[in-house]
Structure formats: C-alpha cells, structure tokens
Amino acid sequence: MSVRTLPLLFLNLGGEMLYILDQRLRAQNIPGDKARRDAWTEVDRKRVLNDIISTMFNRKFMEELFKPQELYSKKALRTVYDRLAHASIMRLNQASMDKLYDLMTMALKYQVLLCPRPKDVLLVTFNHLDAIKGFIRDSPALLHLVDETFRQLLEIYGGLSAGDFQLIRQTLLTFFQDLHIRVSVFLKDRVQNSNGRFVLPVSGPVPWGTEVPGLIRMFNNKGEEVKRVEFQHGGNYVTAPREGSFELYGDRVLKLGTNMYSVNRPVETHISGLSKNLASQAQQSIAPNPLAKEELNFLARLMGGMEIKKATGPGFRLNLFTTDEEEEQAALSRPEELSYEVVDIQATQDQQRNKELARIMEEFEITDQPRWSTSKGDDLLAMMDEL
C-alpha cells in the first residue's frame, strides 16, 4: 500500500463531484429574472462551486492531505465528502448523496483502470484540476490556491519512479475493489457490462514509449537480435502521438479525467445483483473496529484543516434524480450495506486523546438554525452537524 495515494484519491474524487454538481445545477438552472425564490440560478451555481472549491483547496487542509499516510475506510472518506458537499448553501438528502458518491467512485475507478501507464494517474489528476480552474476563472484567489496544489503535486510526484506509481495505482484499485455499480453513461457507451464490470478496450493508442504489439524479438547471450516472429494480436492499436504534459500548463493528451457530463444527458445509477451479494458478504461487524481510533485521528486531522463556511441564508435542496419520487424510491431500494449512515463518535471517553476531534465537532454545531421551507431544503443531510 502506498502512503502517497490519498491526495490523488481525494483530488480526483473531488473533481468528479464538482463535475456532477455543475451538471445538475445547470440542468435545474433558471434565469435570475424569472426564478422563483426556491429555484436555482446561475449565481447560485457559481456560489456553490466556489464555496466547495475554496473549502477543498484550503491551505491547512492541503497540508494535512499531502502528509504521507495510508488510506482509510470508504466510510471515513465518505464522511469528508459529505461535509465538503454541504460547505455551501446546497443541501442533499441521503439518497442524492449516495448517488453522488456512487457516480464519483465509479467514474474514478474507470479512469484508473484505463490508465495506459501507472504514471498517467497524475495526468488524470491534472485533467481534473484543469477543469476545476475553468469553474473559477473569475476568482483569482481560488485560482491561486489550485495552482499551489498543482505545484505541490509536481514537487511530490514528479520524481517518483514507475514502481512507485504502480504501487499507487494498485492501492487505488484495491480501494475500489468489489464496487460494481451500474452507471447509465457507461452502459450507453458500452464500456460497462450489465453486471457492473468495466470493459477493457482492445484498441486505441498504446502507452507512451511502447510499441504496437505484434512482433517478438529473440536475442542470443551476447544481446544480438537473432530472430523476429510476428503474431496477430486481435486488436486495433496505434502508436501514441505524444506524451501528455506534466507541466502546470499544457496539453495532457489523455482524456481520462475530463468532464464526461459536459454533454447534457441524464445519469442514473443502479446497484447490480453482484454488488448486492458482495455487500451482504462484506457487511461490517458491530464489533469494535481496531482501526477506529486511527480513522478518528484521520478525520480530526483532515477536517481540522477544513474551513467550513456556514451559510447565512436558507439552504437550497439539490436533487440528483429526475423527480422526487425517484429519489424516494432509490432510498428505499438501496441495500442497507451500501448506505452510509450517520457516524456516531463518542469523544468524551478520553478527553486528552480526542481533544482535537471534540473541538472540531463543536465547530460543526449549528445554533439558531433557520426553519427552511419544504421547497428549499427540508432534506438537510445532518451527518456531521449532529456529531
């Protein structure tokens, strides 16, 4: 397991989250002069994205994120994204948050699987950051924060060997193991089977620096080529035109990690039967988790760096489903093992050990919370606020 995987996982999942939210906010967007009080406007969309990005790239948060550390459970990371998604006026209920996280994880799993070289995971990350900069092109302060993260990535990952990147890629694939959630975009593009597993292509450019398969060279003990044998590989491969740029600005060449929602189309998720069985087999025991203390420390460090801006006005509810009825049905039909519920943390048993976590929990408490109308956000996801 690589201790350099967490920043790449967080930034790429965060980029996918922003793609999805931007697409849904645009789909529900109404011109400001025609909008009702409970409707989303272009101003609201920009505000939501700016708030989330400013929280995501907070300097203290990035400092903690880039420290060498092992990955923790999906539940621990999911808690961070719950809080991140609610860093603005937007509110998601449990079903929409589940769908959002499903889309994020499956998209990144697909990208990591299809990376031509392990090192290209870094190009996928740069594609996400390039797109994020496009969301905030009118905010120089936020652009500076993202550029700082770019430079940190170049400094830390620029000198890693191919073996280091292979270990990072393997750690990411292990994290996504047994996730087989069907996504309509992938199904329509025929890159995902009905059982939720991805289809690996047998065509397209080969990894940069390699040759198109079809030729075997044989050498003697002096290193001299003595024989060539050609074979039919059954694919339709071509030589890579050029290597993607690993600089701050440049053509990444690789398209993995770019915004697949830029074309307006509905995106649905379905839990495959295989996933249900795997989830049942992997159902978490109610016995104490030996990693619980480490996960609390992990959350305390990460969230301690997050500066969550509490909304002063009413929150707006965003539905990731076509209708409210679909959202309600998804919440009822989702296997209990695949839902992430409120994490109860008892931080009073050991005051010294959990002092930092207790401080963060206290900051998360919201007092004098306004009563929102049902049309603007009764479905507040209270995962972190109820700690």
Disulfide bonds with the S-S distance in Angstrom:
none
